[in-house]
Amino acid sequence: MKRLAWLLLLGCTDSDPTVVVYDGLDDEPGRMVVAQAQRELPFTVKRLGDTEATKTAGLVHRLRLEASFPQADVFVCGEPLSVAALAAEGVLLSEGEVLAGRVRGLVVHSDREDVQCPSSWLDLASDRWHDQGLAVADPRYGSTGAHLGVLRSVLGETEYRFLLRGLNEVGVRLVAGGNRAVVDEVAQGEVAFGATDADDVAAAQALGQPVRFLPLPLDQVRGPWIMTAEARLVVPSTPEGVMYLEWMRKNGAKVFRSAAPGWLHPDQLPEGLRYQPDRASEEQSVAVEEALQIFGAS
């Protein structure tokens, strides 16, 4: 009966209607969401993901290239700056469905006590933590670059560069492979700290790795950066895309959160750092370039 109702709402003559989802979230929960959608919706659901190292960046580039002849109906993304940029360019609709949220912070070894950990990002840049080692994912991809854009938009150029120089004194180690590789560096004792996201640490803990997560605020007043996972319709919207987004609101968000440890219901999120996504998106490329220069990347 439910499937018949969906078909009546669809009201299309296509004998094999399809919705194409570009999915920048982690592969396993993304596949679980699509599998459940396929069972409940009256059309084929095709999912295109990306690699962990370049996650979202490749899909964002593809959406821009296809703007004149869209191939996707829905974009699912856990990086709000990418969503803001694509919406500003008219590639995505301005409103979507927030599925969950995650916190940006530090991963440390589970044996490390709180007194041996910084209390904020600005504290991490102080003399106390020199030469202890800080793993950072390549900021040209994923949430690391977005975080840098947020920091620069909030702090301004001078204070942002001061923060980068302080972090560099900790001993930045740029790693390929994304945030999961950052967590591995800490678990293996290569560095004391790693800049990463809550979900990557939760995934490592599920595998038995000896790590824990610190939701690091910017300072004692300004909170941690919160990233939302959101589903947006690609312009122009299609009936299948609209129906998929509605299904995500009713069922898909819950399926995603149950399959993705570290992602929280929007109502469970702490108060986060206040920033303007559009401005942070504009700052991101410069912020990344400055970070690579200061961290000595080739």
Legacy VTK file of the C-alpha trace (Angstrom):
# vtk DataFile Version 3.0
C-alpha trace
ASCII
DATASET POLYDATA
POINTS 298 float
0.000 0.000 0.000
2.834 2.405 0.888
4.566 1.680 -2.432
1.330 2.348 -4.310
0.986 5.675 -2.517
4.512 6.647 -3.593
3.706 5.712 -7.179
0.582 7.861 -7.149
2.599 10.782 -5.775
5.266 10.266 -8.427
2.711 10.462 -11.195
5.217 9.810 -13.955
5.020 7.618 -17.031
8.629 6.471 -16.884
8.548 2.670 -16.658
11.857 2.652 -14.778
12.163 5.906 -12.796
15.520 6.442 -11.105
16.931 8.803 -8.506
20.679 9.484 -8.611
22.284 10.341 -5.275
25.777 11.823 -5.043
26.839 10.800 -1.546
29.823 12.424 0.187
29.301 10.608 3.484
31.090 7.457 4.590
30.622 4.473 2.325
29.103 1.887 4.677
26.292 4.006 6.196
25.660 5.537 2.780
25.125 2.101 1.264
22.842 1.094 4.120
20.671 4.170 3.600
20.379 3.515 -0.129
19.586 -0.173 0.444
16.747 0.772 2.779
15.489 3.421 0.360
15.493 0.868 -2.442
13.204 -1.357 -0.385
10.743 1.426 0.428
10.660 3.666 -2.648
9.051 2.840 -6.016
12.086 3.624 -8.148
15.700 2.639 -8.596
18.176 4.411 -6.313
21.664 4.851 -7.756
24.408 6.050 -5.408
27.750 7.556 -6.384
30.281 7.968 -3.588
33.881 9.106 -3.377
37.105 7.929 -1.721
37.920 8.627 1.928
40.948 10.733 0.984
39.128 12.986 -1.494
35.619 12.570 -0.095
33.183 15.295 -1.200
35.845 17.246 -3.146
35.456 15.009 -6.189
31.675 15.107 -6.019
31.616 18.889 -5.623
33.835 19.227 -8.686
31.589 16.877 -10.623
28.424 18.767 -9.655
29.979 21.993 -10.905
30.996 20.421 -14.201
27.500 19.022 -14.659
25.656 22.209 -13.672
24.368 22.764 -17.217
23.269 19.129 -17.612
22.718 17.694 -14.101
23.184 13.965 -13.690
22.320 13.858 -9.971
18.989 14.469 -8.284
20.213 14.688 -4.687
23.505 15.612 -3.013
24.212 14.264 0.475
27.141 15.941 2.189
28.699 16.229 5.638
30.603 19.434 4.916
28.436 22.554 5.262
30.891 24.827 3.451
30.649 22.756 0.285
26.865 22.845 0.515
26.878 26.618 1.058
29.162 27.188 -1.934
27.098 25.038 -4.300
23.871 26.672 -3.153
25.371 30.128 -3.711
26.329 29.064 -7.251
22.796 27.847 -7.943
23.814 24.202 -8.241
21.764 23.188 -5.185
18.511 24.483 -3.779
18.910 26.829 -0.823
17.171 24.547 1.678
17.462 20.850 2.425
17.137 18.237 5.134
19.607 18.172 8.043
20.270 14.526 8.895
22.775 14.694 11.744
25.761 16.582 13.107
29.321 15.815 14.159
31.932 17.702 16.143
35.457 18.669 15.083
38.206 18.144 17.634
41.268 16.116 18.567
41.937 12.411 18.726
44.319 11.283 21.469
45.517 7.919 22.713
43.162 6.411 25.275
45.997 6.344 27.850
46.437 10.124 27.705
44.826 11.917 30.655
42.866 15.157 30.357
45.625 17.158 32.078
47.920 16.078 29.241
45.568 17.492 26.615
44.927 21.041 25.380
41.663 22.707 26.367
41.131 24.502 23.042
42.624 25.084 19.603
44.236 28.297 20.809
45.676 26.419 23.790
47.102 23.771 21.435
49.008 26.547 19.660
50.719 27.614 22.907
54.297 26.789 23.950
53.199 23.971 26.253
52.576 21.527 23.420
55.675 22.128 21.290
57.138 19.083 19.530
54.476 16.615 20.708
53.228 15.946 17.198
49.976 16.854 15.450
48.637 14.770 12.571
46.562 16.726 10.049
44.857 15.369 6.939
45.694 16.965 3.599
43.596 20.160 3.810
42.936 20.228 0.081
40.291 17.570 0.653
37.598 16.859 3.201
36.669 18.536 6.450
40.181 19.724 7.336
40.198 22.425 4.676
36.682 23.471 5.609
37.723 23.768 9.256
40.607 26.023 8.249
38.206 28.210 6.279
35.961 28.511 9.319
38.884 29.419 11.571
40.147 32.112 9.209
36.660 33.581 8.800
36.247 33.826 12.578
39.762 34.856 13.610
40.784 37.093 10.731
44.027 36.841 8.772
46.487 37.953 11.469
45.210 35.795 14.319
44.657 32.855 11.968
48.260 32.907 10.773
49.407 33.210 14.399
47.379 30.077 15.188
48.931 28.198 12.253
52.456 29.093 13.361
51.668 27.895 16.873
50.278 24.609 15.573
53.336 24.175 13.386
55.505 24.315 16.518
53.572 21.340 17.879
54.993 19.400 14.945
52.466 19.110 12.150
52.558 15.900 10.160
50.430 16.130 7.006
49.035 12.719 6.127
47.323 11.319 3.067
44.288 9.113 3.440
41.953 11.510 5.214
40.905 11.702 8.841
40.979 7.924 9.286
44.717 8.021 8.612
45.046 10.784 11.211
43.418 8.525 13.801
45.799 5.708 12.859
48.811 7.968 13.469
47.641 8.620 17.026
46.658 5.006 17.711
50.126 3.850 16.626
51.857 6.419 18.843
53.406 8.365 15.968
52.014 11.675 17.287
50.280 12.850 20.458
47.372 14.603 18.769
45.338 14.407 15.587
42.897 16.926 14.131
39.825 14.960 13.118
36.069 14.468 13.433
34.061 12.590 16.052
32.771 9.974 13.617
36.255 8.929 12.523
37.250 8.304 16.135
34.025 6.395 16.799
34.746 4.162 13.803
38.262 3.469 15.092
36.957 2.662 18.563
34.528 0.163 17.034
37.573 -1.600 15.568
39.265 -1.698 18.969
41.824 1.049 18.416
43.027 2.686 21.681
41.866 6.239 20.992
39.368 8.767 22.334
37.881 12.011 21.074
38.107 15.528 22.510
35.463 17.989 21.209
37.842 20.939 21.093
36.440 24.498 21.295
38.199 27.427 19.667
38.828 28.957 23.099
37.124 29.184 26.487
34.257 31.260 25.073
33.815 30.070 21.492
32.712 26.454 21.088
33.756 23.608 18.779
32.999 23.554 15.075
29.853 21.561 14.348
29.386 20.019 10.906
25.954 18.984 9.709
25.150 16.205 7.281
22.545 17.450 4.869
20.608 16.251 1.839
19.917 18.875 -0.833
18.119 18.773 -4.157
20.180 19.450 -7.266
18.810 22.221 -9.514
16.461 21.712 -11.293
14.602 19.475 -8.866
12.953 16.276 -10.091
9.895 14.432 -8.705
12.127 11.505 -7.776
14.531 13.809 -5.962
11.712 15.460 -4.018
10.371 12.071 -2.978
13.824 10.852 -1.952
14.387 13.956 0.177
11.036 13.437 1.872
11.972 9.815 2.548
15.284 10.969 4.027
13.390 13.265 6.379
11.021 10.532 7.544
13.241 7.438 7.537
16.657 7.948 5.987
18.107 10.235 8.643
17.414 7.665 11.350
18.955 4.881 9.263
22.061 6.992 8.701
22.543 7.888 12.373
22.115 4.270 13.476
24.809 3.183 11.011
27.247 6.057 11.622
28.631 6.288 15.190
29.802 9.785 16.072
26.973 11.454 14.175
24.314 12.853 16.508
20.690 13.867 16.163
20.596 17.648 15.582
18.867 18.104 18.957
21.767 16.377 20.763
24.510 18.657 19.460
26.371 21.012 21.825
26.452 24.737 21.209
28.959 25.207 18.443
31.208 27.906 17.056
29.231 30.702 15.452
30.317 31.506 11.914
28.950 32.418 8.502
29.163 29.429 6.105
29.204 31.629 2.981
32.124 33.685 4.275
33.988 30.615 5.511
33.560 29.021 2.087
35.057 32.108 0.450
38.004 32.011 2.879
38.708 28.305 2.502
41.071 28.306 -0.481
43.234 31.077 0.991
43.161 29.437 4.416
44.357 26.134 2.947
47.101 27.803 0.920
48.413 29.630 3.984
48.333 26.431 6.036
50.299 24.501 3.426
52.886 27.282 3.266
53.358 27.438 7.033
53.322 23.665 7.487
55.982 23.353 4.802
54.038 21.137 2.417
55.416 20.665 -1.076
LINES 1 299
298 0 1 2 3 4 5 6 7 8 9 10 11 12 13 14 15 16 17 18 19 20 21 22 23 24 25 26 27 28 29 30 31 32 33 34 35 36 37 38 39 40 41 42 43 44 45 46 47 48 49 50 51 52 53 54 55 56 57 58 59 60 61 62 63 64 65 66 67 68 69 70 71 72 73 74 75 76 77 78 79 80 81 82 83 84 85 86 87 88 89 90 91 92 93 94 95 96 97 98 99 100 101 102 103 104 105 106 107 108 109 110 111 112 113 114 115 116 117 118 119 120 121 122 123 124 125 126 127 128 129 130 131 132 133 134 135 136 137 138 139 140 141 142 143 144 145 146 147 148 149 150 151 152 153 154 155 156 157 158 159 160 161 162 163 164 165 166 167 168 169 170 171 172 173 174 175 176 177 178 179 180 181 182 183 184 185 186 187 188 189 190 191 192 193 194 195 196 197 198 199 200 201 202 203 204 205 206 207 208 209 210 211 212 213 214 215 216 217 218 219 220 221 222 223 224 225 226 227 228 229 230 231 232 233 234 235 236 237 238 239 240 241 242 243 244 245 246 247 248 249 250 251 252 253 254 255 256 257 258 259 260 261 262 263 264 265 266 267 268 269 270 271 272 273 274 275 276 277 278 279 280 281 282 283 284 285 286 287 288 289 290 291 292 293 294 295 296 297
